[in-house]
Amino acid sequence: MSDLTRLRTLAWGVALATAAALTGASPAWAAAPANDDISQATVVPGLPFTDTVDTREASFDPSTDNAACGAATVWYRWIASADDFVRFDTVGSDYPASLAVYTGEPSDLSLLECNDGSFGLPAEIARQVEAGVTYFIAAGTCCGGGEAGQVGPGGNLVFRVQQTVPPVTDFAVAVDSGVVSRGVVTVQGTVTCDQPATSFVEVTVRQRRGQRSAEGVGSGLIECGPAPTAWTFVLESSTGIRFRPGDAAYDAIGSAYGHGGGFTNTSMIDQPLRLRPGG
């Protein structure tokens, strides 16, 4: 083979390899996210904060990641500027992401709270934070095995931090009176919450009548706050036995949902109630 032929053959091979690379015939691997490692955690400069990142090549590092709270994480670092109540979430992500919040140093992290995203809903953590404390937040992939170097599957992560209101911690339902008219009971009471919230209240009234009982249930959604909010339910017996004036009993259960998230429950079971006659 002449030198000219050899040169032509070599040039043709280089051209083919270049064309294959340009057309994607050779596999191309995506790079890991810039904040794949805690040492390169994305800084949250202030609130509200939103970041989007492709996490398909994020990896699991057992020296910093918590396998029980998702694998293949990306990291964020935030120093709280004031005592506050904030919410971290992954709303808008196209895969079941997990969240974990830590304090401490990268080499010695303390897990504060975890949401592994295992119910298929966007992961969310709402909590009190302290001024001057550094928080590390890991957003990972739900239900990962936690093997060193494990990648993805991940997806398009949307990570948000914003101020919110604390969850409802003080919620009370009071049953004040029961009035019977034509076998039907009108029950009145109040509901209070330590902050503006939406509550669900259900009241069941029972009255023993020999071997049988009258029983009725009323329920509703009631906006509540620190000042007592009045409610009224009209209860007809579902057993075919009509209510009469006299001794009875009630159960009252309820849940209050804060407008910023979080809820609390209350219940009063088998409480006495004197039914008064009405017009």
C-alpha positions as protocol buffer text, in pm:
chain_id: "A"
residue {
  index: 1
  type: MET
  ca { x: 0 y: 0 z: 0 }
}
residue {
  index: 2
  type: SER
  ca { x: 141 y: 338 z: -99 }
}
residue {
  index: 3
  type: ASP
  ca { x: 195 y: 620 z: 151 }
}
residue {
  index: 4
  type: LEU
  ca { x: -77 y: 817 z: -26 }
}
residue {
  index: 5
  type: THR
  ca { x: -325 y: 530 z: 15 }
}
residue {
  index: 6
  type: ARG
  ca { x: -240 y: 499 z: 384 }
}
residue {
  index: 7
  type: LEU
  ca { x: -300 y: 869 z: 439 }
}
residue {
  index: 8
  type: ARG
  ca { x: -634 y: 852 z: 257 }
}
residue {
  index: 9
  type: THR
  ca { x: -743 y: 551 z: 469 }
}
residue {
  index: 10
  type: LEU
  ca { x: -644 y: 723 z: 795 }
}
residue {
  index: 11
  type: ALA
  ca { x: -824 y: 1044 z: 698 }
}
residue {
  index: 12
  type: TRP
  ca { x: -1140 y: 845 z: 610 }
}
residue {
  index: 13
  type: GLY
  ca { x: -1133 y: 669 z: 951 }
}
residue {
  index: 14
  type: VAL
  ca { x: -1098 y: 998 z: 1135 }
}
residue {
  index: 15
  type: ALA
  ca { x: -1388 y: 1143 z: 936 }
}
residue {
  index: 16
  type: LEU
  ca { x: -1612 y: 845 z: 1020 }
}
residue {
  index: 17
  type: ALA
  ca { x: -1530 y: 868 z: 1392 }
}
residue {
  index: 18
  type: THR
  ca { x: -1601 y: 1240 z: 1393 }
}
residue {
  index: 19
  type: ALA
  ca { x: -1935 y: 1192 z: 1216 }
}
residue {
  index: 20
  type: ALA
  ca { x: -2036 y: 918 z: 1461 }
}
residue {
  index: 21
  type: ALA
  ca { x: -1960 y: 1144 z: 1755 }
}
residue {
  index: 22
  type: LEU
  ca { x: -2157 y: 1431 z: 1605 }
}
residue {
  index: 23
  type: THR
  ca { x: -2460 y: 1213 z: 1528 }
}
residue {
  index: 24
  type: GLY
  ca { x: -2468 y: 1056 z: 1874 }
}
residue {
  index: 25
  type: ALA
  ca { x: -2361 y: 709 z: 1761 }
}
residue {
  index: 26
  type: SER
  ca { x: -2121 y: 697 z: 2057 }
}
residue {
  index: 27
  type: PRO
  ca { x: -2274 y: 714 z: 2408 }
}
residue {
  index: 28
  type: ALA
  ca { x: -2252 y: 1052 z: 2582 }
}
residue {
  index: 29
  type: TRP
  ca { x: -2283 y: 1072 z: 2962 }
}
residue {
  index: 30
  type: ALA
  ca { x: -2444 y: 1371 z: 3132 }
}
residue {
  index: 31
  type: ALA
  ca { x: -2243 y: 1542 z: 3401 }
}
residue {
  index: 32
  type: ALA
  ca { x: -2341 y: 1524 z: 3766 }
}
residue {
  index: 33
  type: PRO
  ca { x: -2523 y: 1833 z: 3901 }
}
residue {
  index: 34
  type: ALA
  ca { x: -2299 y: 2112 z: 4028 }
}
residue {
  index: 35
  type: ASN
  ca { x: -2436 y: 2060 z: 4382 }
}
residue {
  index: 36
  type: ASP
  ca { x: -2409 y: 1680 z: 4379 }
}
residue {
  index: 37
  type: ASP
  ca { x: -2161 y: 1694 z: 4669 }
}
residue {
  index: 38
  type: ILE
  ca { x: -2224 y: 1871 z: 5001 }
}
residue {
  index: 39
  type: SER
  ca { x: -1895 y: 2058 z: 4961 }
}
residue {
  index: 40
  type: GLN
  ca { x: -2048 y: 2228 z: 4656 }
}
residue {
  index: 41
  type: ALA
  ca { x: -2390 y: 2288 z: 4812 }
}
residue {
  index: 42
  type: THR
  ca { x: -2594 y: 2560 z: 4640 }
}
residue {
  index: 43
  type: VAL
  ca { x: -2621 y: 2862 z: 4869 }
}
residue {
  index: 44
  type: VAL
  ca { x: -2972 y: 2987 z: 4947 }
}
residue {
  index: 45
  type: PRO
  ca { x: -2916 y: 3365 z: 4960 }
}
residue {
  index: 46
  type: GLY
  ca { x: -3256 y: 3462 z: 5098 }
}
residue {
  index: 47
  type: LEU
  ca { x: -3628 y: 3384 z: 5104 }
}
residue {
  index: 48
  type: PRO
  ca { x: -3828 y: 3305 z: 4907 }
}
residue {
  index: 49
  type: PHE
  ca { x: -3593 y: 3082 z: 4708 }
}
residue {
  index: 50
  type: THR
  ca { x: -3655 y: 2850 z: 4412 }
}
residue {
  index: 51
  type: ASP
  ca { x: -3404 y: 2638 z: 4221 }
}
residue {
  index: 52
  type: THR
  ca { x: -3443 y: 2386 z: 3939 }
}
residue {
  index: 53
  type: VAL
  ca { x: -3186 y: 2121 z: 3853 }
}
residue {
  index: 54
  type: ASP
  ca { x: -3162 y: 1799 z: 3654 }
}
residue {
  index: 55
  type: THR
  ca { x: -3079 y: 1530 z: 3911 }
}
residue {
  index: 56
  type: ARG
  ca { x: -3064 y: 1224 z: 3683 }
}
residue {
  index: 57
  type: GLU
  ca { x: -2687 y: 1196 z: 3733 }
}
residue {
  index: 58
  type: ALA
  ca { x: -2688 y: 1285 z: 4103 }
}
residue {
  index: 59
  type: SER
  ca { x: -2504 y: 1024 z: 4309 }
}
residue {
  index: 60
  type: PHE
  ca { x: -2526 y: 874 z: 4657 }
}
residue {
  index: 61
  type: ASP
  ca { x: -2236 y: 939 z: 4893 }
}
residue {
  index: 62
  type: PRO
  ca { x: -2265 y: 730 z: 5213 }
}
residue {
  index: 63
  type: SER
  ca { x: -2029 y: 968 z: 5396 }
}
residue {
  index: 64
  type: THR
  ca { x: -2292 y: 1245 z: 5390 }
}
residue {
  index: 65
  type: ASP
  ca { x: -2620 y: 1105 z: 5251 }
}
residue {
  index: 66
  type: ASN
  ca { x: -2882 y: 936 z: 5466 }
}
residue {
  index: 67
  type: ALA
  ca { x: -2998 y: 626 z: 5279 }
}
residue {
  index: 68
  type: ALA
  ca { x: -3317 y: 609 z: 5487 }
}
residue {
  index: 69
  type: CYS
  ca { x: -3422 y: 948 z: 5348 }
}
residue {
  index: 70
  type: GLY
  ca { x: -3361 y: 903 z: 4978 }
}
residue {
  index: 71
  type: ALA
  ca { x: -3053 y: 844 z: 4766 }
}
residue {
  index: 72
  type: ALA
  ca { x: -2869 y: 1027 z: 4487 }
}
residue {
  index: 73
  type: THR
  ca { x: -2890 y: 1369 z: 4647 }
}
residue {
  index: 74
  type: VAL
  ca { x: -2817 y: 1729 z: 4558 }
}
residue {
  index: 75
  type: TRP
  ca { x: -2736 y: 1974 z: 4835 }
}
residue {
  index: 76
  type: TYR
  ca { x: -2834 y: 2324 z: 4952 }
}
residue {
  index: 77
  type: ARG
  ca { x: -2689 y: 2538 z: 5233 }
}
residue {
  index: 78
  type: TRP
  ca { x: -2883 y: 2813 z: 5408 }
}
residue {
  index: 79
  type: ILE
  ca { x: -2803 y: 3034 z: 5709 }
}
residue {
  index: 80
  type: ALA
  ca { x: -3124 y: 3154 z: 5876 }
}
residue {
  index: 81
  type: SER
  ca { x: -3117 y: 3530 z: 5922 }
}
residue {
  index: 82
  type: ALA
  ca { x: -3386 y: 3531 z: 6194 }
}
residue {
  index: 83
  type: ASP
  ca { x: -3593 y: 3300 z: 6411 }
}
residue {
  index: 84
  type: ASP
  ca { x: -3869 y: 3196 z: 6173 }
}
residue {
  index: 85
  type: PHE
  ca { x: -4097 y: 2917 z: 6053 }
}
residue {
  index: 86
  type: VAL
  ca { x: -4019 y: 2800 z: 5701 }
}
residue {
  index: 87
  type: ARG
  ca { x: -4124 y: 2535 z: 5452 }
}
residue {
  index: 88
  type: PHE
  ca { x: -3886 y: 2338 z: 5230 }
}
residue {
  index: 89
  type: ASP
  ca { x: -4061 y: 2155 z: 4945 }
}
residue {
  index: 90
  type: THR
  ca { x: -4024 y: 1988 z: 4605 }
}
residue {
  index: 91
  type: VAL
  ca { x: -4357 y: 2100 z: 4457 }
}
residue {
  index: 92
  type: GLY
  ca { x: -4333 y: 2102 z: 4077 }
}
residue {
  index: 93
  type: SER
  ca { x: -4073 y: 1824 z: 4050 }
}
residue {
  index: 94
  type: ASP
  ca { x: -4148 y: 1553 z: 3792 }
}
residue {
  index: 95
  type: TYR
  ca { x: -4032 y: 1261 z: 4009 }
}
residue {
  index: 96
  type: PRO
  ca { x: -4092 y: 1152 z: 4373 }
}
residue {
  index: 97
  type: ALA
  ca { x: -3815 y: 1351 z: 4538 }
}
residue {
  index: 98
  type: SER
  ca { x: -3713 y: 1323 z: 4903 }
}
residue {
  index: 99
  type: LEU
  ca { x: -3600 y: 1592 z: 5148 }
}
residue {
  index: 100
  type: ALA
  ca { x: -3378 y: 1585 z: 5455 }
}
residue {
  index: 101
  type: VAL
  ca { x: -3277 y: 1882 z: 5673 }
}
residue {
  index: 102
  type: TYR
  ca { x: -2954 y: 1875 z: 5875 }
}
residue {
  index: 103
  type: THR
  ca { x: -2743 y: 2096 z: 6099 }
}
residue {
  index: 104
  type: GLY
  ca { x: -2377 y: 2062 z: 6193 }
}
residue {
  index: 105
  type: GLU
  ca { x: -2068 y: 2037 z: 5977 }
}
residue {
  index: 106
  type: PRO
  ca { x: -2053 y: 1844 z: 5647 }
}
residue {
  index: 107
  type: SER
  ca { x: -1833 y: 1586 z: 5818 }
}
residue {
  index: 108
  type: ASP
  ca { x: -2063 y: 1557 z: 6121 }
}
residue {
  index: 109
  type: LEU
  ca { x: -2426 y: 1616 z: 6023 }
}
residue {
  index: 110
  type: SER
  ca { x: -2725 y: 1587 z: 6257 }
}
residue {
  index: 111
  type: LEU
  ca { x: -3054 y: 1492 z: 6089 }
}
residue {
  index: 112
  type: LEU
  ca { x: -3340 y: 1718 z: 6203 }
}
residue {
  index: 113
  type: GLU
  ca { x: -3622 y: 1591 z: 5986 }
}
residue {
  index: 114
  type: CYS
  ca { x: -3684 y: 1366 z: 5687 }
}
residue {
  index: 115
  type: ASN
  ca { x: -3957 y: 1325 z: 5426 }
}
residue {
  index: 116
  type: ASP
  ca { x: -3872 y: 1034 z: 5198 }
}
residue {
  index: 117
  type: GLY
  ca { x: -4144 y: 1109 z: 4941 }
}
residue {
  index: 118
  type: SER
  ca { x: -4265 y: 750 z: 4958 }
}
residue {
  index: 119
  type: PHE
  ca { x: -4635 y: 840 z: 4922 }
}
residue {
  index: 120
  type: GLY
  ca { x: -4584 y: 985 z: 4575 }
}
residue {
  index: 121
  type: LEU
  ca { x: -4660 y: 1339 z: 4690 }
}
residue {
  index: 122
  type: PRO
  ca { x: -4414 y: 1630 z: 4674 }
}
residue {
  index: 123
  type: ALA
  ca { x: -4184 y: 1613 z: 4975 }
}
residue {
  index: 124
  type: GLU
  ca { x: -4241 y: 1893 z: 5226 }
}
residue {
  index: 125
  type: ILE
  ca { x: -4082 y: 1984 z: 5559 }
}
residue {
  index: 126
  type: ALA
  ca { x: -4215 y: 2277 z: 5764 }
}
residue {
  index: 127
  type: ARG
  ca { x: -4025 y: 2365 z: 6079 }
}
residue {
  index: 128
  type: GLN
  ca { x: -3895 y: 2631 z: 6315 }
}
residue {
  index: 129
  type: VAL
  ca { x: -3547 y: 2764 z: 6236 }
}
residue {
  index: 130
  type: GLU
  ca { x: -3306 y: 2966 z: 6448 }
}
residue {
  index: 131
  type: ALA
  ca { x: -3117 y: 3282 z: 6352 }
}
residue {
  index: 132
  type: GLY
  ca { x: -2752 y: 3224 z: 6267 }
}
residue {
  index: 133
  type: VAL
  ca { x: -2781 y: 2845 z: 6233 }
}
residue {
  index: 134
  type: THR
  ca { x: -2655 y: 2682 z: 5911 }
}
residue {
  index: 135
  type: TYR
  ca { x: -2894 y: 2429 z: 5760 }
}
residue {
  index: 136
  type: PHE
  ca { x: -2797 y: 2171 z: 5499 }
}
residue {
  index: 137
  type: ILE
  ca { x: -3083 y: 2037 z: 5288 }
}
residue {
  index: 138
  type: ALA
  ca { x: -3052 y: 1723 z: 5076 }
}
residue {
  index: 139
  type: ALA
  ca { x: -3300 y: 1660 z: 4794 }
}
residue {
  index: 140
  type: GLY
  ca { x: -3278 y: 1303 z: 4673 }
}
residue {
  index: 141
  type: THR
  ca { x: -3465 y: 1020 z: 4505 }
}
residue {
  index: 142
  type: CYS
  ca { x: -3736 y: 837 z: 4694 }
}
residue {
  index: 143
  type: CYS
  ca { x: -3671 y: 493 z: 4831 }
}
residue {
  index: 144
  type: GLY
  ca { x: -3316 y: 451 z: 4708 }
}
residue {
  index: 145
  type: GLY
  ca { x: -3106 y: 156 z: 4820 }
}
residue {
  index: 146
  type: GLY
  ca { x: -2826 y: 377 z: 4943 }
}
residue {
  index: 147
  type: GLU
  ca { x: -2534 y: 203 z: 4772 }
}
residue {
  index: 148
  type: ALA
  ca { x: -2213 y: 400 z: 4725 }
}
residue {
  index: 149
  type: GLY
  ca { x: -2212 y: 574 z: 4389 }
}
residue {
  index: 150
  type: GLN
  ca { x: -2575 y: 493 z: 4314 }
}
residue {
  index: 151
  type: VAL
  ca { x: -2705 y: 731 z: 4048 }
}
residue {
  index: 152
  type: GLY
  ca { x: -3056 y: 868 z: 3998 }
}
residue {
  index: 153
  type: PRO
  ca { x: -3299 y: 794 z: 3851 }
}
residue {
  index: 154
  type: GLY
  ca { x: -3385 y: 1149 z: 3957 }
}
residue {
  index: 155
  type: GLY
  ca { x: -3544 y: 1394 z: 3716 }
}
residue {
  index: 156
  type: ASN
  ca { x: -3625 y: 1764 z: 3703 }
}
residue {
  index: 157
  type: LEU
  ca { x: -3613 y: 1883 z: 4063 }
}
residue {
  index: 158
  type: VAL
  ca { x: -3787 y: 2200 z: 4180 }
}
residue {
  index: 159
  type: PHE
  ca { x: -3661 y: 2296 z: 4525 }
}
residue {
  index: 160
  type: ARG
  ca { x: -3823 y: 2580 z: 4721 }
}
residue {
  index: 161
  type: VAL
  ca { x: -3774 y: 2750 z: 5058 }
}
residue {
  index: 162
  type: GLN
  ca { x: -4022 y: 3007 z: 5184 }
}
residue {
  index: 163
  type: GLN
  ca { x: -4161 y: 3155 z: 5500 }
}
residue {
  index: 164
  type: THR
  ca { x: -4486 y: 3007 z: 5628 }
}
residue {
  index: 165
  type: VAL
  ca { x: -4700 y: 3012 z: 5940 }
}
residue {
  index: 166
  type: PRO
  ca { x: -4660 y: 2755 z: 6219 }
}
residue {
  index: 167
  type: PRO
  ca { x: -4905 y: 2464 z: 6227 }
}
residue {
  index: 168
  type: VAL
  ca { x: -5211 y: 2487 z: 6445 }
}
residue {
  index: 169
  type: THR
  ca { x: -5115 y: 2368 z: 6794 }
}
residue {
  index: 170
  type: ASP
  ca { x: -5417 y: 2480 z: 7002 }
}
residue {
  index: 171
  type: PHE
  ca { x: -5758 y: 2368 z: 6875 }
}
residue {
  index: 172
  type: ALA
  ca { x: -6075 y: 2320 z: 7081 }
}
residue {
  index: 173
  type: VAL
  ca { x: -6438 y: 2232 z: 7014 }
}
residue {
  index: 174
  type: ALA
  ca { x: -6707 y: 2316 z: 7272 }
}
residue {
  index: 175
  type: VAL
  ca { x: -7064 y: 2181 z: 7270 }
}
residue {
  index: 176
  type: ASP
  ca { x: -7281 y: 2431 z: 7457 }
}
residue {
  index: 177
  type: SER
  ca { x: -7640 y: 2319 z: 7420 }
}
residue {
  index: 178
  type: GLY
  ca { x: -7890 y: 2078 z: 7266 }
}
residue {
  index: 179
  type: VAL
  ca { x: -8255 y: 2163 z: 7204 }
}
residue {
  index: 180
  type: VAL
  ca { x: -8520 y: 1912 z: 7097 }
}
residue {
  index: 181
  type: SER
  ca { x: -8814 y: 2010 z: 6877 }
}
residue {
  index: 182
  type: ARG
  ca { x: -9040 y: 1749 z: 6715 }
}
residue {
  index: 183
  type: GLY
  ca { x: -8784 y: 1477 z: 6769 }
}
residue {
  index: 184
  type: VAL
  ca { x: -8497 y: 1671 z: 6608 }
}
residue {
  index: 185
  type: VAL
  ca { x: -8196 y: 1806 z: 6802 }
}
residue {
  index: 186
  type: THR
  ca { x: -8035 y: 2143 z: 6735 }
}
residue {
  index: 187
  type: VAL
  ca { x: -7682 y: 2137 z: 6877 }
}
residue {
  index: 188
  type: GLN
  ca { x: -7481 y: 2456 z: 6921 }
}
residue {
  index: 189
  type: GLY
  ca { x: -7123 y: 2520 z: 7021 }
}
residue {
  index: 190
  type: THR
  ca { x: -6799 y: 2698 z: 6933 }
}
residue {
  index: 191
  type: VAL
  ca { x: -6459 y: 2623 z: 6785 }
}
residue {
  index: 192
  type: THR
  ca { x: -6130 y: 2807 z: 6853 }
}
residue {
  index: 193
  type: CYS
  ca { x: -5782 y: 2785 z: 6695 }
}
residue {
  index: 194
  type: ASP
  ca { x: -5460 y: 2961 z: 6795 }
}
residue {
  index: 195
  type: GLN
  ca { x: -5432 y: 3106 z: 6442 }
}
residue {
  index: 196
  type: PRO
  ca { x: -5655 y: 3143 z: 6136 }
}
residue {
  index: 197
  type: ALA
  ca { x: -5739 y: 2795 z: 6012 }
}
residue {
  index: 198
  type: THR
  ca { x: -6008 y: 2580 z: 5853 }
}
residue {
  index: 199
  type: SER
  ca { x: -6156 y: 2322 z: 6087 }
}
residue {
  index: 200
  type: PHE
  ca { x: -6373 y: 2018 z: 6034 }
}
residue {
  index: 201
  type: VAL
  ca { x: -6609 y: 1936 z: 6321 }
}
residue {
  index: 202
  type: GLU
  ca { x: -6834 y: 1631 z: 6360 }
}
residue {
  index: 203
  type: VAL
  ca { x: -7078 y: 1586 z: 6649 }
}
residue {
  index: 204
  type: THR
  ca { x: -7272 y: 1268 z: 6726 }
}
residue {
  index: 205
  type: VAL
  ca { x: -7557 y: 1277 z: 6979 }
}
residue {
  index: 206
  type: ARG
  ca { x: -7698 y: 955 z: 7131 }
}
residue {
  index: 207
  type: GLN
  ca { x: -7995 y: 910 z: 7361 }
}
residue {
  index: 208
  type: ARG
  ca { x: -8091 y: 577 z: 7516 }
}
residue {
  index: 209
  type: ARG
  ca { x: -8460 y: 494 z: 7492 }
}
residue {
  index: 210
  type: GLY
  ca { x: -8517 y: 161 z: 7670 }
}
residue {
  index: 211
  type: GLN
  ca { x: -8355 y: -111 z: 7460 }
}
residue {
  index: 212
  type: ARG
  ca { x: -8311 y: 122 z: 7165 }
}
residue {
  index: 213
  type: SER
  ca { x: -8138 y: 453 z: 7099 }
}
residue {
  index: 214
  type: ALA
  ca { x: -8183 y: 770 z: 6904 }
}
residue {
  index: 215
  type: GLU
  ca { x: -7863 y: 875 z: 6725 }
}
residue {
  index: 216
  type: GLY
  ca { x: -7783 y: 1162 z: 6491 }
}
residue {
  index: 217
  type: VAL
  ca { x: -7469 y: 1307 z: 6335 }
}
residue {
  index: 218
  type: GLY
  ca { x: -7387 y: 1658 z: 6214 }
}
residue {
  index: 219
  type: SER
  ca { x: -7068 y: 1794 z: 6062 }
}
residue {
  index: 220
  type: GLY
  ca { x: -6923 y: 2086 z: 5872 }
}
residue {
  index: 221
  type: LEU
  ca { x: -6622 y: 2299 z: 5775 }
}
residue {
  index: 222
  type: ILE
  ca { x: -6578 y: 2603 z: 5998 }
}
residue {
  index: 223
  type: GLU
  ca { x: -6325 y: 2885 z: 5965 }
}
residue {
  index: 224
  type: CYS
  ca { x: -6171 y: 2942 z: 6307 }
}
residue {
  index: 225
  type: GLY
  ca { x: -5928 y: 3168 z: 6489 }
}
residue {
  index: 226
  type: PRO
  ca { x: -5838 y: 3286 z: 6842 }
}
residue {
  index: 227
  type: ALA
  ca { x: -6190 y: 3423 z: 6898 }
}
residue {
  index: 228
  type: PRO
  ca { x: -6457 y: 3150 z: 6942 }
}
residue {
  index: 229
  type: THR
  ca { x: -6657 y: 3085 z: 6624 }
}
residue {
  index: 230
  type: ALA
  ca { x: -7014 y: 2964 z: 6673 }
}
residue {
  index: 231
  type: TRP
  ca { x: -7156 y: 2666 z: 6486 }
}
residue {
  index: 232
  type: THR
  ca { x: -7498 y: 2497 z: 6473 }
}
residue {
  index: 233
  type: PHE
  ca { x: -7587 y: 2145 z: 6357 }
}
residue {
  index: 234
  type: VAL
  ca { x: -7940 y: 2009 z: 6318 }
}
residue {
  index: 235
  type: LEU
  ca { x: -7950 y: 1635 z: 6389 }
}
residue {
  index: 236
  type: GLU
  ca { x: -8222 y: 1390 z: 6292 }
}
residue {
  index: 237
  type: SER
  ca { x: -8208 y: 1041 z: 6435 }
}
residue {
  index: 238
  type: SER
  ca { x: -8091 y: 777 z: 6188 }
}
residue {
  index: 239
  type: THR
  ca { x: -8233 y: 486 z: 6393 }
}
residue {
  index: 240
  type: GLY
  ca { x: -8604 y: 566 z: 6362 }
}
residue {
  index: 241
  type: ILE
  ca { x: -8621 y: 659 z: 6732 }
}
residue {
  index: 242
  type: ARG
  ca { x: -8691 y: 1027 z: 6788 }
}
residue {
  index: 243
  type: PHE
  ca { x: -8503 y: 1243 z: 7036 }
}
residue {
  index: 244
  type: ARG
  ca { x: -8680 y: 1367 z: 7349 }
}
residue {
  index: 245
  type: PRO
  ca { x: -8586 y: 1620 z: 7619 }
}
residue {
  index: 246
  type: GLY
  ca { x: -8367 y: 1464 z: 7886 }
}
residue {
  index: 247
  type: ASP
  ca { x: -8024 y: 1311 z: 7936 }
}
residue {
  index: 248
  type: ALA
  ca { x: -7811 y: 1223 z: 7632 }
}
residue {
  index: 249
  type: ALA
  ca { x: -7444 y: 1194 z: 7538 }
}
residue {
  index: 250
  type: TYR
  ca { x: -7228 y: 1325 z: 7256 }
}
residue {
  index: 251
  type: ASP
  ca { x: -6898 y: 1263 z: 7078 }
}
residue {
  index: 252
  type: ALA
  ca { x: -6721 y: 1560 z: 6918 }
}
residue {
  index: 253
  type: ILE
  ca { x: -6420 y: 1517 z: 6692 }
}
residue {
  index: 254
  type: GLY
  ca { x: -6238 y: 1773 z: 6480 }
}
residue {
  index: 255
  type: SER
  ca { x: -5931 y: 1864 z: 6280 }
}
residue {
  index: 256
  type: ALA
  ca { x: -5791 y: 2212 z: 6219 }
}
residue {
  index: 257
  type: TYR
  ca { x: -5577 y: 2286 z: 5912 }
}
residue {
  index: 258
  type: GLY
  ca { x: -5356 y: 2595 z: 5926 }
}
residue {
  index: 259
  type: HIS
  ca { x: -5356 y: 2817 z: 5620 }
}
residue {
  index: 260
  type: GLY
  ca { x: -4979 y: 2770 z: 5598 }
}
residue {
  index: 261
  type: GLY
  ca { x: -4995 y: 2393 z: 5635 }
}
residue {
  index: 262
  type: GLY
  ca { x: -5003 y: 2147 z: 5924 }
}
residue {
  index: 263
  type: PHE
  ca { x: -5300 y: 2027 z: 6122 }
}
residue {
  index: 264
  type: THR
  ca { x: -5402 y: 1910 z: 6467 }
}
residue {
  index: 265
  type: ASN
  ca { x: -5688 y: 1700 z: 6602 }
}
residue {
  index: 266
  type: THR
  ca { x: -5917 y: 1706 z: 6904 }
}
residue {
  index: 267
  type: SER
  ca { x: -6187 y: 1475 z: 7037 }
}
residue {
  index: 268
  type: MET
  ca { x: -6435 y: 1444 z: 7320 }
}
residue {
  index: 269
  type: ILE
  ca { x: -6596 y: 1103 z: 7359 }
}
residue {
  index: 270
  type: ASP
  ca { x: -6911 y: 1006 z: 7552 }
}
residue {
  index: 271
  type: GLN
  ca { x: -6970 y: 1345 z: 7711 }
}
residue {
  index: 272
  type: PRO
  ca { x: -7303 y: 1416 z: 7892 }
}
residue {
  index: 273
  type: LEU
  ca { x: -7552 y: 1652 z: 7725 }
}
residue {
  index: 274
  type: ARG
  ca { x: -7888 y: 1763 z: 7865 }
}
residue {
  index: 275
  type: LEU
  ca { x: -8143 y: 1803 z: 7585 }
}
residue {
  index: 276
  type: ARG
  ca { x: -8384 y: 2086 z: 7654 }
}
residue {
  index: 277
  type: PRO
  ca { x: -8731 y: 2117 z: 7505 }
}
residue {
  index: 278
  type: GLY
  ca { x: -8772 y: 2368 z: 7227 }
}
residue {
  index: 279
  type: GLY
  ca { x: -9065 y: 2545 z: 7065 }
}
